[in-house]
Amino acid sequence: MSETKRSPLGLIISLVFLVLVIGLGYFAWTQKQFIIDQISVWTFEPSSSVSAIDEKLALSDKGTFYFYTTHPEVNTAEQFNANCPQQEKNSPILGCYSKQRIFIYDVQDARLDGIKEVTAAHEMLHAAWERTSPNEKARLSKLLENAASSVSNQAFQDRMAYYSRTEPGELDNELHSIIGTEVTTLDPELEDYYAQFFTDRAQVVGYYNKYNQIFVDLTNQSEALYQELTRLGDMISADSNQYDSDIETLSADIDSFNNRAQNDGFSSAAQFNRERAALMARSAALDAKRASINENVGIYNQKYNEYQTIAAQIQNLNSSVNSMADVSDTPSLN
């Protein structure tokens, strides 16, 4: 019986095929997230709300890819609360990235134009961070923490404290989204990094600055009015107490004067007229003081009405961004 021999060409083809199979298997294993993402993008049909957000965001092709692979949804309050449970009662959230899905709360207040777009970009960057290698995360973390050190406002510090409580170990992940969508000027290395996701990052930051300034301005007005009300209140209280004391003293002095007048207690008409004029001057001064106090009370009431109006605006804005807001429980502005 003769032995079957394989031709050199057949052997080469078999080896090439084996190498291809191994190579494809290795590629599929190392790039499995990309393959999953690509299939996810191919099978996604964005809603009109999502398309509208995408059109305003100035995302790059890569940014849109990461956004669409999450099959983003714009949710009503009920839908959003089911998809993105609120972690703290007085800390409303606008979006979340959960189980590789993005959910965005459908804020309706026209004054907050751009808030859904910034939320979408923020969550898209969470998707990007999840797909970033450990070495790249380590490099970025240093840049992000350095950028965060230049942000000194109290609202930012409070926000970071919130993330530390509710998402321990995810601070750099949150910084990655916040710095990229809310900080105007960045280190060139970090700016170059974000350029892979945005064709115009400044446009996204512009949306944030515009709607955030509404909250900042109202808060500043509220705090300034509160300080003025406190100052006026203290002044009115002090002046009223002094007025009451001075009135009591004047009344006693008038009684004494009248008693002396009835009992010939004055040495001369000149003394009588001099003391009478002094009492009348004190009375006139106290009348002027009372008028001044009443004027300040009027100013206080006017400023208090302004304060209440601004407080109502803040409450209304807070309610508009809080999917769990109700009439009896509206969170404070953070």
PLY file of the C-alpha trace (Angstrom):
ply
format ascii 1.0
element vertex 334
property float x
property float y
property float z
element edge 333
property int vertex1
property int vertex2
end_header
0.00 0.00 0.00
1.45 3.37 -0.98
1.58 6.29 1.46
-0.45 9.40 0.52
1.75 12.46 0.29
0.54 16.07 0.73
1.84 18.61 -1.71
3.92 21.52 -0.39
1.22 23.98 -1.65
-1.50 22.17 0.26
0.61 22.23 3.39
1.23 25.96 2.98
-2.48 26.63 2.47
-3.31 24.63 5.59
-0.75 26.52 7.63
-1.96 29.87 6.33
-5.55 28.90 7.13
-4.53 27.85 10.64
-2.67 31.11 11.18
-5.69 33.05 9.94
-8.02 31.15 12.26
-5.70 31.73 15.22
-5.23 35.39 14.24
-8.94 35.98 13.86
-9.57 34.26 17.16
-6.97 36.42 18.87
-8.38 39.56 17.26
-11.92 38.59 18.28
-10.77 37.99 21.86
-8.73 41.19 22.20
-11.25 43.33 20.30
-14.44 41.74 21.55
-15.71 45.01 23.10
-15.19 46.84 19.81
-16.99 44.07 17.92
-19.88 44.20 20.40
-19.96 47.99 20.12
-19.89 47.92 16.33
-22.79 45.48 16.15
-24.64 47.60 18.72
-24.18 50.73 16.58
-25.28 48.94 13.44
-28.48 47.80 15.11
-29.35 51.16 16.72
-31.96 53.51 15.30
-31.85 56.79 17.25
-35.08 58.44 18.28
-35.81 61.98 17.13
-34.86 63.24 20.61
-31.50 61.46 20.52
-30.83 62.63 16.96
-31.57 66.22 17.99
-29.05 65.95 20.82
-26.44 64.41 18.52
-26.89 67.21 15.96
-26.15 69.89 18.58
-23.24 68.13 20.29
-20.43 68.54 17.74
-19.28 64.98 18.40
-16.57 63.40 16.26
-17.27 60.09 14.51
-15.68 58.33 17.49
-17.78 60.33 19.93
-20.96 59.49 18.05
-19.88 55.85 17.90
-19.51 55.66 21.69
-22.77 57.58 22.14
-24.79 55.33 19.82
-23.29 52.06 21.04
-25.00 52.73 24.38
-28.44 52.94 22.69
-29.16 56.26 24.48
-32.67 57.13 25.58
-34.31 60.43 26.55
-36.68 59.52 29.38
-39.74 60.97 31.03
-39.54 61.30 34.82
-41.14 57.92 35.47
-38.92 56.12 32.95
-35.80 57.90 34.17
-36.46 57.10 37.83
-36.75 53.43 36.92
-33.52 53.45 34.89
-31.47 55.80 37.07
-32.39 55.56 40.77
-31.50 58.71 42.70
-28.71 58.03 45.21
-29.45 60.87 47.64
-32.81 62.51 48.27
-31.61 66.08 47.77
-29.16 65.36 44.93
-31.06 65.07 41.66
-29.30 63.54 38.65
-29.77 64.35 34.96
-28.38 61.20 33.38
-26.68 57.91 34.04
-24.53 55.30 32.33
-25.81 51.96 33.54
-25.04 48.50 32.15
-23.51 50.12 29.05
-26.69 52.14 28.43
-27.16 55.91 28.56
-30.35 57.42 29.97
-31.02 61.17 29.90
-33.75 62.98 31.81
-35.97 65.01 29.48
-35.62 68.46 31.08
-38.33 70.70 29.64
-37.41 74.14 31.01
-36.54 76.34 28.01
-34.15 78.39 30.16
-31.90 75.34 30.44
-31.27 74.86 26.74
-28.22 72.64 26.23
-28.52 70.76 29.51
-29.53 67.49 27.81
-26.65 67.83 25.36
-24.07 68.31 28.13
-25.59 65.39 30.03
-25.33 63.20 26.93
-21.68 64.17 26.39
-20.93 63.53 30.07
-22.39 60.03 29.91
-20.74 59.28 26.56
-17.38 59.98 28.19
-18.23 57.40 30.86
-18.65 54.87 28.05
-15.29 55.94 26.62
-13.60 55.64 30.04
-14.93 52.10 30.48
-13.24 51.16 27.20
-9.91 52.82 28.07
-6.89 50.67 28.92
-5.51 50.66 32.48
-2.26 52.30 31.36
-4.11 55.09 29.58
-6.39 55.59 32.58
-3.34 55.99 34.80
-1.90 58.61 32.45
-5.19 60.47 32.17
-5.86 60.37 35.89
-2.80 62.50 36.61
-3.86 65.06 33.99
-7.47 65.10 35.21
-6.57 65.51 38.87
-4.21 68.33 37.97
-7.00 70.04 36.00
-9.41 69.55 38.90
-6.98 71.23 41.31
-7.51 74.51 39.42
-11.28 74.40 39.96
-11.79 76.02 43.34
-15.51 76.84 43.57
-17.49 75.31 46.43
-20.13 73.76 44.15
-17.42 71.67 42.46
-16.01 70.57 45.81
-19.48 69.60 47.04
-20.05 67.63 43.84
-16.81 65.72 44.24
-17.76 64.92 47.83
-21.10 63.59 46.56
-19.36 61.28 44.07
-16.97 60.09 46.78
-19.98 59.09 48.89
-22.11 57.53 46.17
-19.46 56.13 43.79
-16.37 55.27 45.83
-13.34 54.59 43.65
-14.84 56.32 40.60
-13.53 59.85 41.15
-11.25 59.86 38.09
-14.07 58.39 36.00
-16.31 61.31 37.03
-13.53 63.85 36.53
-13.04 62.45 33.01
-16.65 63.38 32.18
-16.82 66.66 34.12
-13.52 68.13 32.97
-14.27 67.27 29.35
-17.69 68.94 29.29
-17.48 71.78 31.82
-13.95 73.22 32.02
-13.09 75.84 29.41
-9.28 75.86 29.42
-7.29 72.63 29.60
-3.71 71.48 29.38
-2.87 70.97 25.65
-2.25 67.26 26.24
-5.70 66.86 27.74
-7.28 69.04 25.05
-5.72 66.83 22.37
-7.12 63.78 24.12
-10.70 65.11 24.15
-10.40 66.13 20.48
-10.92 62.49 19.53
-14.49 62.73 20.87
-15.50 66.29 19.92
-15.06 68.37 16.80
-15.71 71.45 18.96
-15.46 70.81 22.69
-15.86 74.53 23.36
-19.41 74.30 22.04
-20.31 71.71 24.69
-18.66 73.75 27.44
-20.54 76.79 26.13
-23.86 75.01 26.66
-22.81 74.19 30.21
-21.65 77.71 31.01
-24.86 79.21 29.64
-27.34 77.20 31.69
-25.09 76.94 34.75
-24.78 80.73 34.82
-28.55 80.95 35.35
-28.20 78.95 38.58
-25.09 80.91 39.60
-26.70 84.31 39.00
-29.86 83.41 40.89
-27.87 81.97 43.77
-25.65 85.06 43.94
-28.70 87.35 43.88
-30.34 85.27 46.59
-27.23 85.33 48.80
-26.73 89.09 48.28
-30.34 89.79 49.19
-30.10 87.52 52.22
-27.06 89.43 53.44
-28.85 92.75 52.85
-31.96 91.50 54.66
-29.83 90.37 57.58
-28.09 93.78 57.73
-31.37 95.69 57.47
-33.08 93.44 60.00
-30.29 93.91 62.53
-30.29 97.67 61.96
-34.09 97.95 62.27
-34.03 95.86 65.45
-31.24 97.93 67.02
-32.83 101.24 65.98
-36.26 100.14 67.23
-34.84 99.09 70.60
-33.01 102.40 70.92
-36.13 104.29 69.81
-38.26 102.54 72.43
-35.68 103.33 75.11
-35.41 106.98 74.02
-39.21 107.36 73.91
-39.47 105.97 77.43
-36.79 108.38 78.66
-38.39 111.33 76.85
-41.81 110.49 78.28
-40.36 110.43 81.80
-38.57 113.74 81.19
-41.78 115.32 79.85
-43.69 114.14 82.92
-40.97 115.64 85.12
-41.06 118.89 83.15
-44.86 119.14 83.44
-44.72 118.42 87.16
-42.13 121.15 87.71
-44.17 123.57 85.60
-47.24 122.94 87.75
-45.23 123.46 90.96
-43.22 126.52 89.98
-40.10 124.43 89.59
-38.39 126.82 87.16
-36.27 129.73 88.28
-37.20 131.81 85.25
-39.23 131.90 82.07
-35.98 131.58 80.13
-35.18 128.28 81.85
-38.70 127.06 81.14
-38.50 127.98 77.48
-34.99 126.51 77.13
-35.93 123.13 78.61
-39.22 123.08 76.73
-37.39 123.70 73.43
-34.91 120.92 74.25
-37.76 118.46 74.87
-39.48 119.48 71.63
-36.19 119.01 69.71
-35.77 115.54 71.20
-39.35 114.71 70.27
-38.80 115.92 66.70
-35.59 113.89 66.46
-37.44 110.81 67.62
-40.20 111.45 65.09
-37.51 111.57 62.38
-35.98 108.39 63.79
-39.36 106.65 63.68
-39.83 107.79 60.06
-36.36 106.42 59.21
-37.20 103.09 60.84
-40.48 102.90 58.92
-38.64 103.69 55.69
-36.15 100.90 56.36
-39.01 98.53 57.15
-40.48 99.40 53.75
-37.13 98.71 52.06
-36.84 95.45 54.00
-40.30 94.33 52.85
-39.48 95.22 49.24
-36.21 93.27 49.33
-37.91 90.39 51.10
-40.44 90.19 48.25
-37.54 90.18 45.76
-35.86 87.43 47.79
-39.05 85.37 47.76
-39.38 85.83 43.99
-35.82 84.64 43.39
-36.29 81.75 45.81
-39.35 80.70 43.83
-37.33 80.83 40.59
-34.59 78.70 42.13
-37.19 76.25 43.42
-38.78 76.10 39.98
-35.43 75.46 38.28
-34.56 72.80 40.83
-37.88 71.09 40.22
-37.30 71.15 36.46
-34.04 69.18 36.80
-35.28 66.83 39.50
-37.14 63.81 38.14
-38.41 63.05 41.64
-39.54 66.57 42.55
-43.00 67.15 43.98
-44.79 70.10 45.52
-43.77 69.31 49.09
-40.20 68.24 48.50
-38.01 70.31 46.19
-34.24 70.02 46.69
-31.98 73.00 47.21
-29.76 74.31 44.46
-26.35 72.62 44.49
0 1
1 2
2 3
3 4
4 5
5 6
6 7
7 8
8 9
9 10
10 11
11 12
12 13
13 14
14 15
15 16
16 17
17 18
18 19
19 20
20 21
21 22
22 23
23 24
24 25
25 26
26 27
27 28
28 29
29 30
30 31
31 32
32 33
33 34
34 35
35 36
36 37
37 38
38 39
39 40
40 41
41 42
42 43
43 44
44 45
45 46
46 47
47 48
48 49
49 50
50 51
51 52
52 53
53 54
54 55
55 56
56 57
57 58
58 59
59 60
60 61
61 62
62 63
63 64
64 65
65 66
66 67
67 68
68 69
69 70
70 71
71 72
72 73
73 74
74 75
75 76
76 77
77 78
78 79
79 80
80 81
81 82
82 83
83 84
84 85
85 86
86 87
87 88
88 89
89 90
90 91
91 92
92 93
93 94
94 95
95 96
96 97
97 98
98 99
99 100
100 101
101 102
102 103
103 104
104 105
105 106
106 107
107 108
108 109
109 110
110 111
111 112
112 113
113 114
114 115
115 116
116 117
117 118
118 119
119 120
120 121
121 122
122 123
123 124
124 125
125 126
126 127
127 128
128 129
129 130
130 131
131 132
132 133
133 134
134 135
135 136
136 137
137 138
138 139
139 140
140 141
141 142
142 143
143 144
144 145
145 146
146 147
147 148
148 149
149 150
150 151
151 152
152 153
153 154
154 155
155 156
156 157
157 158
158 159
159 160
160 161
161 162
162 163
163 164
164 165
165 166
166 167
167 168
168 169
169 170
170 171
171 172
172 173
173 174
174 175
175 176
176 177
177 178
178 179
179 180
180 181
181 182
182 183
183 184
184 185
185 186
186 187
187 188
188 189
189 190
190 191
191 192
192 193
193 194
194 195
195 196
196 197
197 198
198 199
199 200
200 201
201 202
202 203
203 204
204 205
205 206
206 207
207 208
208 209
209 210
210 211
211 212
212 213
213 214
214 215
215 216
216 217
217 218
218 219
219 220
220 221
221 222
222 223
223 224
224 225
225 226
226 227
227 228
228 229
229 230
230 231
231 232
232 233
233 234
234 235
235 236
236 237
237 238
238 239
239 240
240 241
241 242
242 243
243 244
244 245
245 246
246 247
247 248
248 249
249 250
250 251
251 252
252 253
253 254
254 255
255 256
256 257
257 258
258 259
259 260
260 261
261 262
262 263
263 264
264 265
265 266
266 267
267 268
268 269
269 270
270 271
271 272
272 273
273 274
274 275
275 276
276 277
277 278
278 279
279 280
280 281
281 282
282 283
283 284
284 285
285 286
286 287
287 288
288 289
289 290
290 291
291 292
292 293
293 294
294 295
295 296
296 297
297 298
298 299
299 300
300 301
301 302
302 303
303 304
304 305
305 306
306 307
307 308
308 309
309 310
310 311
311 312
312 313
313 314
314 315
315 316
316 317
317 318
318 319
319 320
320 321
321 322
322 323
323 324
324 325
325 326
326 327
327 328
328 329
329 330
330 331
331 332
332 333
